């Protein structure tokens, strides 16, 4: 459904990206931010799913600065290797690459951003630090708590799983205390880390379905032309 192409960031770094286009006219554009597993089959499918919803969807390859076209599955050794990419995350560099994706699709109409895992944190940071976004959605962003004092500049929705072993509920409570007034925050009782991804053992269909409807409704509400 989609195509691979190249983006250029403000510092002239070139990175790969995947783009999916809707069959008809676009309602807007969605930037899809990867987990630590790269722009893999799952992230490309998320782009395809948004294209079916009527959006131009682009996923920038945020690890291209370290390793070109890194993609991974979900076995324990692959998870361990993927974690090395975020041992010392360069948030500013990843935001530059995210900004390149936002600018690339600005002609599609209103722009939203959605991210998963590491990408959930980047989606939140994009909402607080970047321009040109009409809405932002973050799924189980583990470092959002570290940036929770920053106020989003666009409507923002956050999703967490109560059974997430890597994001304690105490962190989610801090985020609620600091950002509950300006962000929609949802917690899924049966959701673990990665509950949206049907290729992972932590996939939870009911949580995914509810969160996806909330996500698409949120974009539809805040991304009117």
MDAnalysis code that builds the backbone (N, CA, C; Angstrom):
import MDAnalysis as mda
import numpy as np

u = mda.Universe.empty(675, n_residues=225, atom_resindex=np.repeat(np.arange(225), 3), trajectory=True)
u.add_TopologyAttr("name", ["N", "CA", "C"] * 225)
u.add_TopologyAttr("resid", np.arange(1, 226))
u.add_TopologyAttr("resname", ["UNK", "UNK", "UNK", "UNK", "UNK", "UNK", "UNK", "UNK", "UNK", "UNK", "UNK", "UNK", "UNK", "UNK", "UNK", "UNK", "UNK", "UNK", "UNK", "UNK", "UNK", "UNK", "UNK", "UNK", "UNK", "UNK", "UNK", "UNK", "UNK", "UNK", "UNK", "UNK", "UNK", "UNK", "UNK", "UNK", "UNK", "UNK", "UNK", "UNK", "UNK", "UNK", "UNK", "UNK", "UNK", "UNK", "UNK", "UNK", "UNK", "UNK", "UNK", "UNK", "UNK", "UNK", "UNK", "UNK", "UNK", "UNK", "UNK", "UNK", "UNK", "UNK", "UNK", "UNK", "UNK", "UNK", "UNK", "UNK", "UNK", "UNK", "UNK", "UNK", "UNK", "UNK", "UNK", "UNK", "UNK", "UNK", "UNK", "UNK", "UNK", "UNK", "UNK", "UNK", "UNK", "UNK", "UNK", "UNK", "UNK", "UNK", "UNK", "UNK", "UNK", "UNK", "UNK", "UNK", "UNK", "UNK", "UNK", "UNK", "UNK", "UNK", "UNK", "UNK", "UNK", "UNK", "UNK", "UNK", "UNK", "UNK", "UNK", "UNK", "UNK", "UNK", "UNK", "UNK", "UNK", "UNK", "UNK", "UNK", "UNK", "UNK", "UNK", "UNK", "UNK", "UNK", "UNK", "UNK", "UNK", "UNK", "UNK", "UNK", "UNK", "UNK", "UNK", "UNK", "UNK", "UNK", "UNK", "UNK", "UNK", "UNK", "UNK", "UNK", "UNK", "UNK", "UNK", "UNK", "UNK", "UNK", "UNK", "UNK", "UNK", "UNK", "UNK", "UNK", "UNK", "UNK", "UNK", "UNK", "UNK", "UNK", "UNK", "UNK", "UNK", "UNK", "UNK", "UNK", "UNK", "UNK", "UNK", "UNK", "UNK", "UNK", "UNK", "UNK", "UNK", "UNK", "UNK", "UNK", "UNK", "UNK", "UNK", "UNK", "UNK", "UNK", "UNK", "UNK", "UNK", "UNK", "UNK", "UNK", "UNK", "UNK", "UNK", "UNK", "UNK", "UNK", "UNK", "UNK", "UNK", "UNK", "UNK", "UNK", "UNK", "UNK", "UNK", "UNK", "UNK", "UNK", "UNK", "UNK", "UNK", "UNK", "UNK", "UNK", "UNK", "UNK", "UNK", "UNK", "UNK", "UNK", "UNK", "UNK", "UNK"])
u.atoms.positions = np.array([
    [0.825, -1.200, 0.000],
    [0.000, 0.000, 0.000],
    [0.865, 1.259, 0.000],
    [1.974, 1.225, 0.754],
    [2.776, 2.421, 0.912],
    [4.049, 2.408, 0.093],
    [4.885, 3.435, 0.321],
    [6.149, 3.553, -0.401],
    [7.221, 4.045, 0.565],
    [8.461, 3.727, 0.231],
    [9.599, 4.201, 1.004],
    [10.214, 5.399, 0.282],
    [10.625, 6.402, 1.061],
    [11.234, 7.576, 0.448],
    [12.193, 8.204, 1.454],
    [12.765, 9.356, 1.108],
    [13.777, 10.002, 1.950],
    [13.305, 11.373, 2.407],
    [13.515, 11.648, 3.688],
    [13.252, 12.958, 4.270],
    [14.581, 13.655, 4.557],
    [14.570, 14.973, 4.603],
    [15.759, 15.734, 4.973],
    [15.434, 16.617, 6.165],
    [16.189, 16.444, 7.250],
    [15.968, 17.220, 8.472],
    [16.624, 18.594, 8.366],
    [16.337, 19.454, 9.343],
    [16.841, 20.831, 9.319],
    [18.367, 20.891, 9.340],
    [19.022, 19.879, 9.899],
    [20.491, 19.862, 9.932],
    [21.083, 19.111, 8.732],
    [20.252, 18.895, 7.701],
    [20.638, 18.242, 6.433],
    [20.802, 16.734, 6.524],
    [20.548, 16.153, 7.695],
    [20.559, 14.692, 7.807],
    [19.431, 14.107, 6.959],
    [19.763, 13.071, 6.195],
    [18.743, 12.392, 5.389],
    [18.360, 11.081, 6.055],
    [17.056, 10.844, 6.129],
    [16.559, 9.640, 6.780],
    [15.471, 9.007, 5.930],
    [15.334, 7.712, 6.086],
    [14.287, 7.001, 5.377],
    [12.941, 7.224, 6.035],
    [11.882, 6.925, 5.293],
    [10.527, 7.040, 5.827],
    [9.603, 6.162, 4.996],
    [8.478, 5.820, 5.595],
    [7.430, 5.049, 4.909],
    [6.194, 5.924, 4.845],
    [5.531, 5.934, 3.669],
    [4.341, 6.762, 3.490],
    [3.211, 5.932, 2.892],
    [2.027, 6.096, 3.482],
    [0.810, 5.476, 2.950],
    [-0.194, 6.578, 2.640],
    [-0.820, 6.510, 1.468],
    [-1.770, 7.524, 1.042],
    [-3.185, 6.955, 0.973],
    [-4.190, 7.778, 1.293],
    [-5.575, 7.309, 1.206],
    [-6.004, 7.138, -0.248],
    [-7.049, 6.358, -0.442],
    [-7.550, 6.103, -1.803],
    [-8.131, 7.372, -2.418],
    [-8.814, 8.183, -1.608],
    [-9.409, 9.426, -2.116],
    [-8.673, 10.638, -1.611],
    [-9.378, 11.760, -1.500],
    [-8.767, 12.978, -0.972],
    [-8.427, 12.827, 0.501],
    [-7.343, 13.472, 0.916],
    [-6.871, 13.330, 2.297],
    [-7.626, 14.248, 3.256],
    [-7.944, 13.717, 4.451],
    [-8.548, 14.510, 5.518],
    [-7.486, 15.297, 6.276],
    [-6.233, 14.921, 6.062],
    [-5.111, 15.511, 6.782],
    [-3.952, 14.545, 6.755],
    [-2.979, 14.795, 7.596],
    [-1.802, 13.926, 7.650],
    [-1.515, 13.470, 9.061],
    [-1.003, 12.253, 9.202],
    [-0.613, 11.706, 10.503],
    [0.854, 11.278, 10.427],
    [1.657, 11.796, 11.355],
    [3.030, 11.312, 11.504],
    [2.997, 10.183, 12.526],
    [3.509, 9.017, 12.138],
    [3.497, 7.822, 12.996],
    [4.928, 7.584, 13.500],
    [5.111, 7.615, 14.816],
    [6.448, 7.488, 15.387],
    [6.660, 6.085, 15.960],
    [7.735, 5.504, 15.525],
    [8.106, 4.113, 15.813],
    [8.355, 3.823, 17.284],
    [8.321, 2.533, 17.589],
    [8.844, 2.016, 18.852],
    [10.360, 1.859, 18.678],
    [10.999, 1.180, 19.610],
    [12.446, 0.949, 19.498],
    [12.772, -0.094, 18.423],
    [11.757, -0.608, 17.750],
    [11.967, -1.682, 16.770],
    [12.049, -1.167, 15.331],
    [12.152, 0.159, 15.181],
    [12.299, 0.735, 13.847],
    [10.973, 0.840, 13.106],
    [11.074, 1.253, 11.838],
    [9.869, 1.330, 11.000],
    [9.649, -0.076, 10.431],
    [9.179, -0.955, 11.315],
    [9.018, -2.371, 10.956],
    [7.614, -2.626, 10.411],
    [7.314, -3.879, 10.226],
    [6.023, -4.257, 9.623],
    [4.843, -3.684, 10.397],
    [4.942, -3.689, 11.738],
    [3.840, -3.183, 12.567],
    [3.624, -1.687, 12.338],
    [4.694, -0.911, 12.331],
    [4.562, 0.541, 12.158],
    [4.065, 0.860, 10.750],
    [4.527, 0.109, 9.772],
    [4.013, 0.317, 8.409],
    [2.520, -0.001, 8.342],
    [2.098, -1.024, 9.084],
    [0.657, -1.368, 9.115],
    [-0.155, -0.255, 9.773],
    [0.390, 0.377, 10.813],
    [-0.309, 1.502, 11.442],
    [-0.502, 2.622, 10.415],
    [0.544, 2.887, 9.622],
    [0.417, 3.892, 8.552],
    [-0.684, 3.490, 7.576],
    [-0.676, 2.231, 7.174],
    [-1.706, 1.748, 6.238],
    [-3.107, 1.898, 6.840],
    [-3.216, 1.624, 8.147],
    [-4.519, 1.741, 8.821],
    [-5.004, 3.197, 8.806],
    [-4.095, 4.135, 9.013],
    [-4.497, 5.545, 8.969],
    [-4.855, 5.973, 7.553],
    [-4.178, 5.413, 6.559],
    [-4.533, 5.715, 5.170],
    [-5.959, 5.248, 4.875],
    [-6.327, 4.106, 5.440],
    [-7.703, 3.609, 5.264],
    [-8.711, 4.537, 5.941],
    [-8.261, 5.267, 6.965],
    [-9.126, 6.231, 7.668],
    [-9.187, 7.561, 6.909],
    [-8.412, 7.689, 5.824],
    [-8.470, 8.898, 5.014],
    [-7.328, 9.878, 5.205],
    [-6.260, 9.441, 5.893],
    [-5.128, 10.329, 6.148],
    [-3.886, 9.911, 5.349],
    [-3.078, 10.890, 4.982],
    [-1.719, 10.611, 4.534],
    [-0.920, 10.280, 5.802],
    [-0.235, 9.150, 5.824],
    [0.509, 8.750, 7.029],
    [1.979, 8.528, 6.692],
    [2.859, 9.106, 7.495],
    [4.299, 9.003, 7.269],
    [4.990, 8.573, 8.553],
    [5.869, 7.572, 8.453],
    [6.662, 7.114, 9.596],
    [8.139, 7.353, 9.309],
    [8.766, 8.347, 9.969],
    [10.191, 8.599, 9.767],
    [11.047, 7.568, 10.505],
    [12.157, 7.162, 9.889],
    [13.063, 6.172, 10.492],
    [14.024, 6.894, 11.434],
    [13.673, 6.946, 12.709],
    [14.405, 7.780, 13.659],
    [15.745, 7.194, 14.092],
    [16.015, 5.947, 13.758],
    [17.316, 5.376, 14.116],
    [18.326, 5.466, 12.971],
    [17.939, 6.093, 11.857],
    [18.852, 6.173, 10.709],
    [20.134, 6.930, 11.031],
    [20.107, 7.788, 12.032],
    [21.335, 8.492, 12.419],
    [22.366, 7.520, 12.988],
    [21.876, 6.417, 13.544],
    [22.771, 5.417, 14.142],
    [22.969, 4.215, 13.221],
    [21.896, 3.722, 12.664],
    [21.957, 2.562, 11.756],
    [20.835, 2.668, 10.736],
    [21.209, 2.707, 9.465],
    [20.225, 2.863, 8.387],
    [19.233, 1.704, 8.367],
    [17.953, 2.043, 8.240],
    [16.880, 1.072, 8.036],
    [16.876, -0.043, 9.068],
    [17.100, 0.306, 10.330],
    [17.025, -0.711, 11.380],
    [15.580, -1.144, 11.584],
    [15.370, -2.456, 11.520],
    [14.057, -3.035, 11.798],
    [14.244, -4.276, 12.650],
    [13.281, -4.515, 13.525],
    [13.418, -5.630, 14.450],
    [12.069, -6.266, 14.740],
    [12.136, -7.533, 15.144],
    [10.955, -8.216, 15.651],
    [10.939, -8.121, 17.168],
    [10.322, -9.108, 17.842],
    [10.031, -8.972, 19.265],
    [10.554, -10.137, 20.111],
    [11.538, -10.872, 19.607],
    [12.130, -11.930, 20.432],
    [12.988, -11.269, 21.509],
    [13.250, -11.965, 22.626],
    [14.082, -11.357, 23.682],
    [15.427, -10.821, 23.181],
    [16.183, -11.553, 22.318],
    [17.447, -10.978, 21.835],
    [17.230, -9.715, 20.998],
    [16.155, -9.696, 20.186],
    [15.875, -8.504, 19.367],
    [15.493, -7.313, 20.241],
    [14.742, -7.592, 21.303],
    [14.358, -6.516, 22.227],
    [15.603, -5.942, 22.895],
    [16.509, -6.820, 23.320],
    [17.747, -6.355, 23.968],
    [18.564, -5.487, 23.024],
    [18.712, -5.928, 21.774],
    [19.486, -5.140, 20.801],
    [18.817, -3.801, 20.550],
    [17.491, -3.803, 20.407],
    [16.763, -2.564, 20.119],
    [16.883, -1.566, 21.261],
    [16.981, -2.062, 22.479],
    [17.098, -1.160, 23.632],
    [18.393, -0.357, 23.605],
    [19.431, -0.889, 22.949],
    [20.712, -0.171, 22.917],
    [20.570, 1.167, 22.187],
    [19.601, 1.271, 21.287],
    [19.411, 2.516, 20.538],
    [18.912, 3.657, 21.429],
    [18.292, 3.312, 22.542],
    [17.743, 4.351, 23.408],
    [18.409, 4.365, 24.784],
    [19.613, 3.822, 24.852],
    [20.349, 3.869, 26.119],
    [20.620, 5.317, 26.502],
    [20.969, 6.140, 25.489],
    [21.163, 7.585, 25.701],
    [20.452, 8.310, 24.567],
    [19.132, 8.421, 24.652],
    [18.372, 8.973, 23.523],
    [18.691, 10.435, 23.256],
    [18.886, 10.759, 21.990],
    [19.074, 12.152, 21.569],
    [17.697, 12.666, 21.144],
    [16.940, 13.164, 22.121],
    [15.572, 13.584, 21.858],
    [15.529, 14.713, 20.825],
    [16.488, 15.637, 20.922],
    [16.495, 16.775, 19.997],
    [16.674, 16.313, 18.557],
    [17.574, 15.356, 18.335],
    [17.790, 14.845, 16.973],
    [16.534, 14.137, 16.459],
    [15.904, 13.347, 17.323],
    [14.702, 12.631, 16.896],
    [13.551, 13.606, 16.626],
    [13.524, 14.705, 17.370],
    [12.497, 15.719, 17.111],
    [12.771, 16.458, 15.792],
    [14.042, 16.664, 15.452],
    [14.354, 17.255, 14.142],
    [13.850, 16.360, 13.018],
    [14.046, 15.060, 13.190],
    [13.604, 14.116, 12.158],
    [12.077, 14.030, 12.120],
    [11.454, 14.132, 13.279],
    [9.989, 14.156, 13.350],
    [9.451, 15.411, 12.666],
    [10.117, 16.531, 12.909],
    [9.706, 17.793, 12.301],
    [9.798, 17.724, 10.773],
    [10.801, 17.011, 10.266],
    [10.929, 16.846, 8.808],
    [9.712, 16.128, 8.235],
    [9.197, 15.146, 8.993],
    [8.005, 14.409, 8.545],
    [6.765, 15.307, 8.594],
    [6.648, 16.118, 9.653],
    [5.512, 17.046, 9.757],
    [5.501, 17.989, 8.561],
    [6.673, 18.556, 8.257],
    [6.762, 19.521, 7.151],
    [6.493, 18.855, 5.798],
    [6.885, 17.591, 5.672],
    [6.732, 16.891, 4.393],
    [5.263, 16.732, 3.995],
    [4.378, 16.587, 4.989],
    [2.963, 16.325, 4.664],
    [2.049, 17.505, 4.993],
    [2.631, 18.675, 5.208],
    [1.797, 19.816, 5.641],
    [0.731, 20.198, 4.616],
    [0.967, 19.871, 3.347],
    [-0.024, 20.207, 2.323],
    [-1.239, 19.271, 2.338],
    [-1.170, 18.202, 3.153],
    [-2.298, 17.255, 3.224],
    [-3.481, 17.831, 4.001],
    [-3.241, 18.910, 4.760],
    [-4.284, 19.479, 5.610],
    [-3.808, 19.519, 7.048],
    [-4.711, 19.455, 8.018],
    [-4.301, 19.445, 9.430],
    [-3.405, 18.232, 9.704],
    [-2.418, 18.408, 10.584],
    [-1.457, 17.334, 10.867],
    [-1.579, 16.868, 12.312],
    [-1.641, 15.558, 12.481],
    [-1.602, 14.945, 13.798],
    [-0.365, 14.074, 13.927],
    [-0.070, 13.662, 15.149],
    [1.054, 12.760, 15.380],
    [0.618, 11.683, 16.358],
    [1.078, 10.456, 16.133],
    [0.831, 9.358, 17.069],
    [2.123, 8.577, 17.221],
    [2.425, 8.160, 18.455],
    [3.644, 7.392, 18.678],
    [3.422, 6.297, 19.703],
    [4.260, 5.272, 19.619],
    [4.133, 4.092, 20.466],
    [5.448, 3.850, 21.205],
    [5.354, 3.549, 22.512],
    [6.552, 3.226, 23.285],
    [7.478, 4.444, 23.239],
    [8.719, 4.321, 22.780],
    [9.599, 5.478, 22.598],
    [8.883, 6.572, 21.812],
    [8.148, 6.177, 20.795],
    [7.415, 7.126, 19.970],
    [6.308, 7.843, 20.721],
    [5.783, 7.217, 21.766],
    [4.768, 7.873, 22.591],
    [5.355, 9.081, 23.304],
    [6.592, 8.928, 23.790],
    [7.282, 10.059, 24.412],
    [7.564, 11.142, 23.377],
    [8.001, 10.742, 22.187],
    [8.301, 11.722, 21.141],
    [7.036, 12.450, 20.694],
    [5.922, 11.740, 20.604],
    [4.659, 12.401, 20.245],
    [4.310, 13.478, 21.266],
    [4.530, 13.175, 22.558],
    [4.270, 14.163, 23.609],
    [5.222, 15.355, 23.471],
    [6.512, 15.079, 23.263],
    [7.489, 16.157, 23.105],
    [7.211, 16.988, 21.857],
    [6.761, 16.329, 20.790],
    [6.405, 17.069, 19.572],
    [5.268, 18.038, 19.872],
    [4.317, 17.599, 20.696],
    [3.184, 18.463, 21.061],
    [3.642, 19.668, 21.873],
    [4.687, 19.494, 22.686],
    [5.139, 20.594, 23.545],
    [6.172, 21.483, 22.853],
    [6.937, 20.926, 21.906],
    [8.097, 21.668, 21.382],
    [8.036, 22.018, 19.899],
    [7.259, 21.301, 19.111],
    [7.230, 21.541, 17.670],
    [5.986, 22.334, 17.274],
    [6.022, 22.881, 16.079],
    [4.884, 23.638, 15.555],
    [4.220, 22.863, 14.419],
    [2.998, 23.264, 14.097],
    [2.318, 22.695, 12.938],
    [1.425, 21.509, 13.219],
    [1.246, 21.163, 14.501],
    [0.405, 20.014, 14.846],
    [-0.962, 20.464, 15.337],
    [-2.001, 19.742, 14.915],
    [-3.364, 19.993, 15.381],
    [-3.773, 19.065, 16.512],
    [-3.081, 17.916, 16.640],
    [-3.415, 16.933, 17.681],
    [-2.256, 15.955, 17.840],
    [-2.125, 15.414, 19.058],
    [-1.063, 14.438, 19.340],
    [-1.613, 13.319, 20.207],
    [-1.171, 12.096, 19.916],
    [-1.591, 10.921, 20.694],
    [-0.359, 10.088, 21.025],
    [-0.192, 9.753, 22.300],
    [0.938, 8.926, 22.714],
    [0.473, 7.651, 23.387],
    [1.031, 6.539, 22.931],
    [0.762, 5.238, 23.551],
    [1.967, 4.811, 24.390],
    [1.706, 4.495, 25.647],
    [2.699, 3.981, 26.605],
    [4.103, 4.564, 26.399],
    [4.159, 5.903, 26.475],
    [5.454, 6.592, 26.400],
    [6.140, 6.579, 27.756],
    [7.188, 5.812, 27.882],
    [7.815, 5.576, 29.182],
    [8.533, 6.768, 29.785],
    [8.964, 7.730, 28.940],
    [9.701, 8.877, 29.474],
    [8.850, 10.137, 29.556],
    [7.558, 10.036, 29.261],
    [6.704, 11.222, 29.362],
    [6.786, 11.821, 30.759],
    [6.898, 10.967, 31.771],
    [6.935, 11.443, 33.158],
    [8.085, 12.427, 33.368],
    [9.204, 12.229, 32.674],
    [10.373, 13.105, 32.829],
    [10.138, 14.488, 32.237],
    [9.164, 14.577, 31.324],
    [8.893, 15.848, 30.641],
    [7.498, 16.396, 30.975],
    [6.895, 15.853, 32.031],
    [5.484, 16.162, 32.311],
    [5.244, 17.614, 32.723],
    [6.303, 18.364, 33.023],
    [6.125, 19.781, 33.331],
    [5.922, 20.615, 32.069],
    [6.192, 20.027, 30.900],
    [6.038, 20.751, 29.642],
    [4.569, 20.703, 29.196],
    [4.072, 21.837, 28.747],
    [2.651, 21.946, 28.379],
    [2.477, 21.785, 26.868],
    [1.649, 20.848, 26.435],
    [1.405, 20.686, 24.991],
    [0.778, 21.932, 24.367],
    [1.172, 22.202, 23.136],
    [0.632, 23.348, 22.393],
    [-0.571, 22.948, 21.540],
    [-0.908, 21.667, 21.524],
    [-2.078, 21.197, 20.777],
    [-2.806, 20.164, 21.629],
    [-4.073, 19.857, 21.312],
    [-4.798, 18.823, 22.062],
    [-4.007, 17.502, 22.063],
    [-3.909, 16.902, 23.233],
    [-3.059, 15.709, 23.395],
    [-3.807, 14.628, 24.166],
    [-3.655, 13.396, 23.696],
    [-4.303, 12.229, 24.308],
    [-3.227, 11.183, 24.597],
    [-3.272, 10.595, 25.795],
    [-2.263, 9.617, 26.202],
    [-2.927, 8.314, 26.646],
    [-2.292, 7.186, 26.271],
    [-2.818, 5.859, 26.595],
    [-1.755, 5.056, 27.358],
    [-2.184, 4.427, 28.449],
    [-1.285, 3.592, 29.243],
    [-1.980, 2.283, 29.613],
    [-1.186, 1.244, 29.843],
    [-1.721, -0.038, 30.293],
    [-1.426, -0.244, 31.769],
    [-2.433, -0.631, 32.528],
    [-2.236, -0.830, 33.965],
    [-1.266, -1.966, 34.254],
    [-1.170, -2.928, 33.316],
    [-0.275, -4.078, 33.512],
    [1.083, -3.874, 32.841],
    [1.410, -2.630, 32.511],
    [2.683, -2.307, 31.862],
    [3.807, -2.431, 32.891],
    [4.689, -3.427, 32.695],
    [5.770, -3.662, 33.657],
    [6.851, -2.586, 33.589],
    [6.887, -1.817, 32.490],
    [7.962, -0.833, 32.349],
    [7.518, 0.596, 32.664],
    [6.230, 0.811, 32.849],
    [5.749, 2.148, 33.244],
    [4.910, 1.990, 34.508],
    [5.484, 2.306, 35.678],
    [4.725, 2.153, 36.918],
    [3.516, 3.085, 36.964],
    [2.474, 2.649, 37.600],
    [1.278, 3.481, 37.730],
    [1.573, 4.758, 38.513],
    [2.610, 4.744, 39.347],
    [2.994, 5.971, 40.056],
    [3.436, 7.038, 39.051],
    [4.102, 6.623, 37.966],
    [4.486, 7.570, 36.912],
    [3.244, 8.143, 36.235],
    [2.300, 7.268, 35.950],
    [1.069, 7.718, 35.287],
    [0.322, 8.705, 36.188],
    [0.336, 8.454, 37.493],
    [-0.324, 9.371, 38.437],
    [0.349, 10.743, 38.420],
    [1.673, 10.776, 38.316],
    [2.393, 12.058, 38.238],
    [1.985, 12.807, 36.977],
    [1.907, 12.062, 35.870],
    [1.498, 12.678, 34.599],
    [0.078, 13.225, 34.719],
    [-0.795, 12.452, 35.357],
    [-2.183, 12.917, 35.557],
    [-2.227, 14.187, 36.401],
    [-1.414, 14.224, 37.466],
    [-1.399, 15.399, 38.340],
    [-0.922, 16.638, 37.582],
    [0.109, 16.455, 36.759],
    [0.718, 17.600, 36.072],
    [0.013, 17.978, 34.772],
    [-0.557, 16.997, 34.086],
    [-1.099, 17.265, 32.758],
    [-2.566, 16.872, 32.613],
    [-3.174, 16.411, 33.692],
    [-4.565, 15.973, 33.603],
    [-5.522, 17.073, 33.179],
    [-5.133, 18.330, 33.433],
    [-6.002, 19.435, 33.066],
    [-6.001, 19.766, 31.587],
    [-4.926, 19.372, 30.884],
    [-4.856, 19.723, 29.460],
    [-4.619, 18.521, 28.543],
    [-4.567, 17.329, 29.076],
    [-4.430, 16.120, 28.249],
    [-5.535, 15.122, 28.613],
    [-6.029, 14.407, 27.621],
    [-6.896, 13.251, 27.892],
    [-5.979, 12.078, 28.214],
    [-6.176, 11.459, 29.368],
    [-5.307, 10.352, 29.785],
    [-6.162, 9.133, 30.109],
    [-5.856, 8.023, 29.431],
    [-6.627, 6.789, 29.619],
    [-5.713, 5.661, 30.085],
    [-6.221, 4.870, 31.018],
    [-5.495, 3.689, 31.500],
    [-6.369, 2.464, 31.244],
    [-5.755, 1.413, 30.688],
    [-6.471, 0.185, 30.315],
    [-6.115, -0.915, 31.303],
    [-7.133, -1.380, 32.035],
    [-6.916, -2.323, 33.140],
    [-6.166, -3.576, 32.717],
    [-6.481, -4.088, 31.528],
    [-5.860, -5.340, 31.076],
    [-4.691, -5.094, 30.119],
    [-4.357, -3.846, 29.888],
    [-3.303, -3.530, 28.912],
    [-1.908, -3.604, 29.510],
    [-1.001, -4.229, 28.772],
    [0.411, -4.220, 29.138],
    [1.179, -3.337, 28.164],
    [2.505, -3.341, 28.264],
    [3.308, -2.526, 27.350],
    [3.226, -3.120, 25.947],
    [2.886, -2.276, 24.982],
    [2.770, -2.762, 23.609],
    [1.423, -3.377, 23.296],
    [0.379, -3.026, 24.058],
    [-0.919, -3.700, 23.867],
    [-1.538, -3.455, 22.495],
    [-1.074, -2.407, 21.787],
    [-1.652, -2.127, 20.458],
    [-1.138, -3.087, 19.382],
    [0.028, -3.672, 19.603],
    [0.697, -4.436, 18.541],
    [0.289, -5.903, 18.538],
    [-0.373, -6.325, 17.459],
    [-0.868, -7.711, 17.405],
    [0.231, -8.725, 17.080],
    [1.483, -8.265, 16.977],
    [2.595, -9.195, 16.773],
    [3.338, -9.495, 18.073],
    [2.885, -8.868, 19.161],
    [3.572, -9.038, 20.439],
    [2.740, -9.859, 21.401],
    [3.432, -10.518, 22.312],
    [2.737, -11.316, 23.317],
    [1.860, -10.479, 24.219],
    [2.184, -9.189, 24.328],
    [1.417, -8.278, 25.193],
    [0.181, -7.699, 24.497],
    [-0.053, -8.087, 23.250],
    [-1.227, -7.586, 22.521],
    [-2.506, -7.883, 23.307],
    [-3.363, -6.859, 23.433],
    [-4.655, -7.053, 24.095],
    [-5.722, -6.407, 23.234],
    [-6.495, -7.248, 22.575],
    [-7.412, -6.775, 21.541],
    [-8.440, -5.767, 22.052],
    [-9.049, -6.051, 23.185],
    [-10.084, -5.138, 23.684],
    [-9.508, -3.756, 23.983],
    [-8.338, -3.730, 24.635],
    [-7.688, -2.447, 24.928],
    [-7.321, -1.741, 23.631],
    [-6.768, -2.495, 22.686],
    [-6.381, -1.913, 21.396],
    [-7.586, -1.301, 20.692],
    [-8.692, -2.044, 20.663],
    [-9.875, -1.579, 19.938],
    [-10.439, -0.296, 20.540],
    [-10.515, -0.238, 21.874],
    [-11.042, 0.953, 22.547],
    [-10.103, 2.140, 22.321],
    [-8.799, 1.894, 22.473],
    [-7.816, 2.969, 22.311],
    [-7.790, 3.485, 20.875],
    [-7.912, 2.565, 19.917],
    [-7.887, 2.979, 18.507],
    [-9.096, 3.854, 18.174],
    [-10.268, 3.480, 18.695],
    [-11.466, 4.305, 18.442],
    [-11.300, 5.682, 19.070],
    [-10.760, 5.717, 20.282],
    [-10.518, 7.007, 20.935],
    [-9.521, 7.845, 20.120],
    [-8.518, 7.179, 19.582],
    [-7.493, 7.865, 18.789],
    [-8.082, 8.447, 17.514],
    [-8.808, 7.634, 16.765],
    [-9.360, 8.107, 15.492],
    [-10.442, 9.165, 15.720],
    [-11.237, 9.004, 16.783],
    [-12.245, 10.023, 17.114],
    [-11.568, 11.339, 17.494],
    [-10.471, 11.240, 18.223],
    [-9.730, 12.423, 18.679],
    [-9.157, 13.183, 17.484],
    [-8.563, 12.448, 16.555],
    [-8.036, 13.100, 15.360],
    [-9.165, 13.735, 14.539],
    [-10.263, 13.012, 14.391],
    [-11.389, 13.542, 13.614],
    [-11.921, 14.839, 14.232],
    [-11.938, 14.893, 15.558],
    [-12.461, 16.067, 16.257],
    [-11.543, 17.289, 16.095],
    [-10.230, 17.059, 16.206],
    [-9.285, 18.183, 16.266],
    [-8.599, 18.491, 14.935],
    [-8.866, 17.691, 13.927],
    [-8.199, 17.899, 12.631],
    [-9.200, 18.198, 11.524],
    [-10.156, 19.026, 11.854],
    [-11.129, 19.427, 10.833],
    [-10.487, 20.459, 9.908],
    [-10.743, 20.336, 8.619],
    [-10.187, 21.297, 7.651],
    [-10.921, 22.626, 7.757],
])
